C-alpha cells in the first residue's frame, strides 16, 4: 500500500471516530513530502479532537453529577415533612439503577431510571399535615384518595424539567400494576413503561425491608417471598427474578450513611 492510499485510509478511519491508526508513521522520511505534510496536519487535528472530546466527556460527567445532586436535594426536601421517607428515594433509586443494569438497559435508560427512582415519591410533598403527622396507622377513604394522587402530582411537578426525559412518566406510573388494579390510570401489562415496572419492584422492596413505626424490617428471604407472590398480578415476574439475583449476588449497600438503614443492609444470601 503506497503512502497516499494509507493516508486516505487513516483519514477515513478518523472521520468515523476510529483513532487507532498511527498516522504519525506517515510523517517519516520514507514517504513523499506531500503525504508527510498532510499526515502531520491530520495528526495535529486528531490530537485537538481527542483533547476536545475528553474535555466534553469531563463536562458531561460534571453536568450529570450536578443534575444528580440537584435531584437528590429535591427529593430530600420531602424528608423535612415526612421522617419515614428519609432515604427511601435514594435507596429506591439505587435499587432501580442496579436492576436496570442487570436488565441490560442502555446507559441513558439506566440513568433515567435512577433519577426517577430518587424522585418517585416527590408528589407526596403536597400531602396535607393530616397524612404526615397522623399517629393512627389506619387510613380512611379521604386519606387514601390523597395518597393515590401523589404519582400524578409528582408528574405535574416534574414534567417541565426536560433533562429528566422519560423519568417523569416513570414517576407517574410507579404504582401501576400488571393486572390493571394500580393507579393513577389503571394501566395493564405492557401499557406500563418498563422503567416504571422497575421502580415498582424497588419501591416495594425498600418499603418491606425498612423499619417503620408500624413494622419491623423483613429479612431477605421473607422479602423475596413477598416479591415472588406479587409477581404476575402486580409486578413484572422476569424483572422480579433479575432483582432477586442481583441482591443475592451483590448484597445490599447503603446509599447514604445519614439515612435510616434497613435491617438487612449488608446481608448476603
Buried (B, 14 or more C-beta within 10 A) or exposed (E): EEBBEBBEEBBEBBEEEEBEBEBBBBBEEEBEEEBBEBBBEBBEEBEEEEEEEEEEEEEEEEEEEEBBEEBBEBBBEBBEBBEBBBBBBBBBBBBBBBBBBBBEBEEEBBBBBBBBBBBBBBBBBBBEEEBBEEEEEEEEEEBEEBBEBBBBBBBBBBEEBEEBBBBBBBBBBBBBBBEBEBBBBEBBEEEBBBBBBBBBBBBBBBBBBBBEEEEEBBBBEEBBEBBBEBBEEBBBBEBBBBBBEBBEEEBBEBBBEEBBBBBBBEBEE
